Amino acid sequence: MISTTIYLLISIGFYFIAIWWLYNHFDTVFNMQLKMHDEIIEKLLNLDNRVSLIENSDGIQIEIEQEKTQTSLDNFYGEE
């Protein structure tokens, strides 16, 4: 009778520890996935901000004008 009770208590203890470990493990994995998701969104937003800054700056306009000038000179000298 006593050995059966001890066996049941030990079994319940092991099940409790296993469930507790699984909960902590999957909670940690879930939080890591959320963190990675947030980091990806943050990088995309930073990239979008950079692209919008580049598009709104005059740097692209200057590069386009230089490219047109080079194309005109190439056409002048008969190069394609």
Backbone as CSV, one residue per row, in Angstrom:
resi,resn,N_x,N_y,N_z,CA_x,CA_y,CA_z,C_x,C_y,C_z
1,MET,0.828,-1.198,0.000,0.000,0.000,0.000,0.873,1.263,0.000
2,ILE,1.859,1.284,0.874,2.733,2.465,0.965,3.595,2.567,-0.291
3,SER,4.084,1.445,-0.782,4.926,1.483,-1.982,4.118,1.951,-3.198
4,THR,2.853,1.569,-3.276,1.998,2.029,-4.369,1.778,3.528,-4.281
5,THR,1.562,4.036,-3.084,1.362,5.474,-2.893,2.622,6.248,-3.279
6,ILE,3.767,5.742,-2.857,5.030,6.402,-3.201,5.233,6.377,-4.717
7,TYR,4.954,5.249,-5.345,5.076,5.129,-6.794,4.170,6.133,-7.501
8,LEU,2.923,6.253,-7.043,1.989,7.209,-7.653,2.465,8.649,-7.477
9,LEU,2.963,8.984,-6.294,3.457,10.349,-6.052,4.669,10.662,-6.940
10,ILE,5.576,9.691,-7.063,6.746,9.906,-7.921,6.313,10.041,-9.379
11,SER,5.376,9.219,-9.815,4.891,9.298,-11.195,4.228,10.639,-11.466
12,ILE,3.382,11.082,-10.544,2.718,12.384,-10.703,3.761,13.498,-10.731
13,GLY,4.804,13.384,-9.894,5.876,14.380,-9.879,6.600,14.448,-11.217
14,PHE,6.912,13.277,-11.785,7.586,13.260,-13.086,6.696,13.842,-14.180
15,TYR,5.425,13.517,-14.158,4.507,14.091,-15.150,4.428,15.611,-14.999
16,PHE,4.388,16.072,-13.752,4.342,17.515,-13.515,5.603,18.189,-14.056
17,ILE,6.764,17.588,-13.787,8.028,18.156,-14.271,8.068,18.152,-15.798
18,ALA,7.600,17.060,-16.417,7.603,16.977,-17.882,6.684,18.034,-18.493
19,ILE,5.501,18.199,-17.940,4.560,19.207,-18.458,5.123,20.605,-18.254
20,TRP,5.722,20.859,-17.080,6.309,22.172,-16.793,7.445,22.465,-17.773
21,TRP,8.313,21.458,-18.056,9.424,21.655,-18.982,8.907,21.925,-20.393
22,LEU,7.917,21.149,-20.828,7.366,21.360,-22.166,6.752,22.748,-22.301
23,TYR,6.035,23.187,-21.268,5.430,24.520,-21.314,6.514,25.586,-21.438
24,ASN,7.552,25.499,-20.617,8.628,26.496,-20.674,9.370,26.437,-22.002
25,HIS,9.588,25.227,-22.509,10.310,25.082,-23.775,9.530,25.728,-24.916
26,PHE,8.254,25.392,-25.042,7.480,25.936,-26.157,7.182,27.418,-25.971
27,ASP,7.079,27.872,-24.738,6.897,29.300,-24.486,8.139,30.060,-24.936
28,THR,9.321,29.496,-24.644,10.571,30.127,-25.065,10.680,30.150,-26.589
29,VAL,10.358,29.031,-27.224,10.425,28.964,-28.687,9.450,29.958,-29.304
30,PHE,8.248,30.038,-28.755,7.242,30.965,-29.272,7.713,32.409,-29.125
31,ASN,8.293,32.744,-27.974,8.799,34.104,-27.767,9.959,34.416,-28.706
32,MET,10.811,33.423,-28.978,11.910,33.643,-29.915,11.375,33.902,-31.317
33,GLN,10.338,33.170,-31.713,9.759,33.391,-33.035,9.125,34.774,-33.123
34,LEU,8.458,35.200,-32.053,7.881,36.547,-32.053,8.971,37.603,-32.146
35,LYS,10.082,37.382,-31.433,11.185,38.336,-31.473,11.776,38.408,-32.881
36,MET,11.974,37.245,-33.526,12.494,37.245,-34.893,11.514,37.939,-35.831
37,HIS,10.227,37.702,-35.632,9.204,38.344,-36.464,9.282,39.859,-36.310
38,ASP,9.415,40.335,-35.065,9.524,41.774,-34.819,10.789,42.347,-35.447
39,GLU,11.903,41.591,-35.373,13.145,42.074,-35.971,13.027,42.166,-37.490
40,ILE,12.361,41.200,-38.102,12.180,41.231,-39.557,11.329,42.426,-39.957
41,ILE,10.250,42.674,-39.215,9.393,43.828,-39.520,10.175,45.122,-39.344
42,GLU,10.999,45.199,-38.288,11.793,46.407,-38.057,12.790,46.628,-39.197
43,LYS,13.426,45.555,-39.681,14.369,45.697,-40.793,13.651,46.128,-42.066
44,LEU,12.462,45.580,-42.301,11.701,45.986,-43.486,11.306,47.455,-43.410
45,LEU,10.907,47.908,-42.225,10.545,49.319,-42.073,11.756,50.215,-42.280
46,ASN,12.913,49.807,-41.742,14.131,50.588,-41.955,14.492,50.638,-43.435
47,LEU,14.345,49.505,-44.114,14.628,49.467,-45.546,13.662,50.356,-46.318
48,ASP,12.390,50.317,-45.940,11.395,51.165,-46.596,11.709,52.639,-46.365
49,ASN,12.130,52.982,-45.147,12.507,54.374,-44.859,13.712,54.794,-45.693
50,ARG,14.694,53.905,-45.828,15.873,54.237,-46.632,15.495,54.462,-48.093
51,VAL,14.654,53.572,-48.612,14.247,53.702,-50.014,13.489,55.000,-50.229
52,SER,12.593,55.332,-49.305,11.833,56.575,-49.465,12.742,57.792,-49.348
53,LEU,13.747,57.738,-48.465,14.689,58.853,-48.363,15.509,58.992,-49.641
54,ILE,15.926,57.866,-50.197,16.706,57.924,-51.437,15.850,58.458,-52.577
55,GLU,14.596,58.007,-52.645,13.715,58.465,-53.723,13.402,59.950,-53.591
56,ASN,13.310,60.441,-52.370,12.960,61.844,-52.156,14.169,62.767,-52.208
57,SER,15.369,62.199,-52.189,16.554,63.061,-52.222,16.903,63.395,-53.667
58,ASP,17.782,64.373,-53.812,18.202,64.787,-55.147,19.342,63.928,-55.672
59,GLY,19.848,63.013,-54.858,20.961,62.165,-55.280,20.624,61.351,-56.508
60,ILE,19.436,60.826,-56.571,19.036,60.024,-57.728,18.898,60.911,-58.956
61,GLN,18.375,62.095,-58.774,18.206,63.017,-59.894,19.566,63.365,-60.497
62,ILE,20.558,63.594,-59.643,21.903,63.924,-60.133,22.484,62.734,-60.890
63,GLU,22.308,61.519,-60.345,22.833,60.336,-61.024,22.156,60.141,-62.373
64,ILE,20.867,60.385,-62.455,20.146,60.241,-63.720,20.652,61.266,-64.731
65,GLU,20.876,62.506,-64.287,21.377,63.536,-65.197,22.779,63.191,-65.688
66,GLN,23.636,62.666,-64.809,24.981,62.268,-65.229,24.912,61.127,-66.235
67,GLU,23.980,60.215,-66.008,23.830,59.099,-66.941,23.354,59.599,-68.300
68,LYS,22.440,60.564,-68.313,21.970,61.128,-69.583,23.108,61.848,-70.295
69,THR,23.938,62.565,-69.546,25.072,63.267,-70.141,26.040,62.266,-70.754
70,GLN,26.328,61.193,-70.039,27.242,60.176,-70.558,26.662,59.533,-71.808
71,THR,25.365,59.266,-71.802,24.722,58.686,-72.984,24.820,59.641,-74.163
72,SER,24.629,60.936,-73.921,24.728,61.918,-75.000,26.141,61.960,-75.564
73,LEU,27.151,61.920,-74.707,28.531,61.929,-75.184,28.845,60.664,-75.965
74,ASP,28.324,59.523,-75.497,28.544,58.280,-76.237,27.905,58.359,-77.613
75,ASN,26.722,58.927,-77.684,26.056,59.076,-78.979,26.829,60.044,-79.869
76,PHE,27.421,61.084,-79.268,28.177,62.069,-80.032,29.399,61.423,-80.681
77,TYR,30.052,60.525,-79.934,31.242,59.874,-80.465,30.907,58.612,-81.252
78,GLY,29.643,58.316,-81.428,29.231,57.183,-82.239,29.288,55.852,-81.519
79,GLU,29.347,55.877,-80.200,29.376,54.631,-79.443,27.973,54.295,-78.984
80,GLU,27.747,52.996,-78.804,26.423,52.587,-78.342,26.467,52.203,-76.896
